[in-house]
Amino acid sequence: MGDYDGKPWLKSYDEGVSPELDIPDEPVTAGYERVRKQFPDRPAFHFFGVTWTYGELFDARPGKRGNLDPLSMPFG
């Protein structure tokens, strides 16, 4: 049995944190849409001093309001 099989990292998990993860049988975009609708004003990410909310991130997608279109960002 190798180190990986013994999962030694589990002993560092906080109490109540499950070692298993339930992954829904749906596209990642469906989960994102759910979070965007439920928490539109919460931070989605913070990078180099800029914070975007889930609502702002959704609105910046090409084909929405076009915020990224001038950068010729590919969709998908």
C-alpha angles and dihedrals in degrees: 000000000000128000091261093056091056092054095216091180091071091076089065094055115111117251110277095025109125119225088214128069126208107219114195118231095243139095117280088242091063090057091047091051090051092051092044092054094043098044109019094154098046120101114267094185143343117212130166092347095310121114123194124191122221089255093052092046091053092047091051094060115114110261093033114074092334099240091146098036095092088059091056090234112177117239118243 
